[in-house]
Amino acid sequence: KKRVVQAESSDEEEEQSPPAKAAASSKKARAAKAPSPKAAKASPPKEGEKRKTAFFLFCKEKRPEVRRGHPNASIPEQAMVLSEMWRGMDDASKDHYRSMVAAA
């Protein structure tokens, strides 16, 4: 940071002390190294990451429907409704989501 001191005849700038310059430059270096959120989303999944399960794909598809049906439900309550819906499904219905996992 530079502080500007105005004199009557001209503008003069005071230089920063060396430790202050080092602190400012290290902050810039850390900011430059941090990946942007968009870059993280665009990158392919890393090796060893868990794949999405059929249940997660089911939840992603059905969550808006659960929110409309239970507008005052908290997130854990919505998750309970989704898990009850999943448990109540027959295997033939679950196979749709399992095939989506296999295709991904």
N, C-alpha and C positions, 0 to 999 in steps of 0.2 A: 504494500500500500504506500502511496506517496501522498504526503500532505502538501497542499499548495498554500503558500503564505503570500499574501498580496502586499506589496510595498506601494508607496505613492507613485513612484516613477516606473516600476516594472514588476512583472510577475517572477518570483523566484520559487524554485522547487527544492524542498529539503529531501535529501537522499535517505533511504532506509538504512538502518544499521545492518551489518552482515547477518546476525542471527535472524532478524525479521525477514530478510530476503530468502534465507534458507528455508524458513518455515513456509513462506508463501510458495516457493518453488516445489517443495515436497507435497503440498496440498494439490498443486496442479498436476504433479506426476501421479498421485493416487487417483485423481479424478480422470486422468487420461487412461489409466489402466483398467478402470471399472467398466465392465461390459454394459451396454445399454440393454434395457428390458426387451426391446424389439429384436436385438441381435440374439438374445438368449432364446426367444420363442421361435425364431426362424431356423435355429440350428437343428440338425437331425438328432434323434435320441442317442444318448451315449450308450456304449456297450455296457451291459450289466444293469441297466435301468429296468425296472419292472414294466412289463407290458400291461396295457389296459385289459381288464377282465371283462367278461360278458356282463357282469353285474354293473360295472362302471359305465359301460356303453348304454345299458338299460336306464340307469339313473340319469345320464346326460339327456337321453331322449324323453323321459317321463317327468323330469323335475318341473318343467313349466306347467304341466298338467296338474301336478300335486300342489304347486303354488296357487294355481287358480282355485282348486278345490279346498285348500286350507290356507287362506290368505293371512291368518294371524299365527300360523304355526312357526315355531323357531326352526332353525336349521337342523338341530338334532331331532326334533319332532318330524320334520319332513323326511329325514333319513330313515326314521323308524317306519313311516308310511311306505316309503319306497322298498324297504327290506321286506315288509309284510306282503307287498304286491309281488315281489320277486319269489318269495317262498310259496305264494299261492298259485304261481304259474305252473303249467305242466311242462314236461321236458320238450315237447314239440315246439312250444312257444319260445322256450329258452334257446333252442337250437338256432333260431334266427340271429340272436346276439352272439352266440358262439361262432357262427360262420363269419360274422363281421370281424371277430378277433382273429380268426384264422386267415382272413383275407388281408389283414393289416400287416 
